[in-house]
Amino acid sequence: MTQPSSIDAVQQLLTAQGYVCGRALATVVFLSLKLGRPLFLEGEAGVGKTEIAKALASGLGRRLIRLQCYEGLDASSAVYEWNFPAQMVAIRTAEASGGANRDALQTELFSDDYLIERPLLQAMRPDANGAPVLLIDELDRTDEPFEAFLLEALSDFQVTIPELGTIKAPEPPIVIVTSNRTREVHDALKRRCLYHWVDYPDFAREIEILHARAPEAAEALSREVVAFVQRLRTEDLFKKPGVAETIDWAKCLLALDVINLSPEVIGDTLGAILKYQDDIQKLQGSEAKRLLDQARADLEPA
């Protein structure tokens, strides 16, 4: 599929994949596609940063390549490594057969046949369906040396393998970098990207998202769920629930055949929206009823 030609077309493409976004986010996605620039998405966990890469890949019919970041991630895990066991077998086989030409054997050992491609290298390879979508997820989990390493890849869309040389993408991949902002990412990397802060949605947009992701939920229940979660985000919690938790909670309530929220139902299903025991304890007893009453008051017409 060809890339969308307008901001409205981006919104339509994402909506068709069940991803509801505002015009500001659609605009920066459009510019990223139009200019071939990486897109840096920052925001709290669970607000849909990762999902936009999935929706883009699906909507455009492109391959999604995901590099999940973690502390200690290095080039061998992100770009490539050599298949050492297979190389040893080849060496032993050559020795058993009477020995092969050393230069020829070395050339063979460091060829594509023994190369294990990791996400960054995979993203540089040509693809019949068009440049893939490269998702570099939760970059803030890595350390600064890896950020520095990424600069070459995001600047020139190329990676260097000492034994093979520089491999440059014939068509730059569509790059989406996400961060939960557990630490600041260096300015040098941010400058190479277009930036957007993905915030919690307002009530109307979260209702739209819930309709798209859990369409079987009744309107009354959907409104109560979203109103309660929106109220919950105003509380002093260690980890506020994201949109992902709203969707999960609605699906849990549907599985329990819940028609309307009650303090008892909320208490029984808090593990779907809160992931820390301290936060769950704050919502026990009368607190759940207080927030539910406030949520219902928010839903009453003015």
Beta strands, then each sheet from edge to edge (+ up, - down):
strand 1: 39-42
strand 2: 64-68
strand 3: 80-82
strand 4: 115-117
strand 5: 133-137
strand 6: 158-161
strand 7: 165-168
strand 8: 174-179
strand 9: 194-197
sheet 1: 2+ 5+ 8+ 1+ 9+
sheet 2: 3+ 4-
sheet 3: 6+ 7-
end
